[in-house]
């Protein structure tokens, strides 16, 4: 039942609030009121199990963590923020950079602090280009990216993202963007099957480099696991890509905004394949999304050649001590509660259920993932062999998402090549996860082939 209060809020929402990633002038389906752990409530008092960690995989520690609240309160009492850069530094930033460096992979020991994942990716790209400028190789400015990627919503990060939505809004994409097929095996761009494909998606990278001339390419930027649908690569992919880039003197920028901070069952996504990038971006789980915050990690090799140069990017709120305090508190929780190990174990249980109970359904074509970064692919034509219908899938997805909500489960809808993602808070209990899966399974049993 929609209460009078909710109705009043919806009127104000439509009249005044422009939603990020929303449709202008369209009312939201739900108004969220509060959260605790993996549970959230709307303004009508309805309770839901959150299977998407705040809908964008950032509330990895669940809602209402007192440690983060206390850290922000204590930091705010001292002073909110004095701009960094030439003005000075602050103890929170100094201590956090050192603490974060201890858990960063390989020789990534240097940290730039900013306010979001998109912002972090923008800085990462600028640092890569500045690195080549320091080597007097200003022609190395091009970026290689993947289809179906997502790196942020600024003009530059939308250009390197493999989607048309933002580019249509902003106009033409930035120059120097090279796009190659992603590693989505279920919808292979080359029409091949793993493993007889010989990992052509990785080998194709070298072909593009040779055609474009490595002397013009600054970096390859990609998510270790693509966030739009939890698309996991074959295990051979990242080691092959790392070698190709090293052989051709091209930097690797890892977008760990979604995969970082224990989400995949390892502290960092690329640790699944023992690969170390040159530059990496972080956000979302970095402080549980309680305040805007992000970071960029830089390897020793890159850093030493940038020493003495003025940095070409800046963020006025970057290094905000209140935001950093929450990140320090979150980092302590990730380490002390051994959430990477917990996530890996719970992920095994999740995957087992997806394979045994979901995959046999006539509309589930694929199951993928590790840790609490998994998905099942909805294929309405799996058993019928009929032509793909985006309209039918969109209609089924909207209906299923509505049923999920009605039965107390907050989740994404499914769409073509995206899959139904399951990315709950890392602190969710097995019972809570199982209850949500029971609901999802019951709904998917009602979805009919086309």
Secondary structure by P-SEA (a helix, b strand, c coil): cccaaaaaaaaaaaacccccccccccccccccccccccccccccbbbbbbcccccccccccccccaaaaaaaaaaaaaccccccccccccaaaaaaaaaaaaaccccccbbbbbccaaaaaaaaaaaaaaaaaaaccccccbbbbbccccccccaaaaaaccccaaaaaaccccccbbbbbcccccccccccccccccaaaaaaaaaaaaaaccccccbbbbbccccccccccccccaaaaaaaaaaabbbbbbccccccccccccccccccccccccbbbbccccccccccccbbbbcaaaaaaaccccccccccccccaaaaaaaaaaaaaaaaaaaaaaaaaaaaaaaaaaaaccccccccccccccccbbbbbbbccccccccccaaaaaaaaaaaaaaaaaabbbbbbbcccccccccccccccaaaaaaaaaaaaaaaaacccc
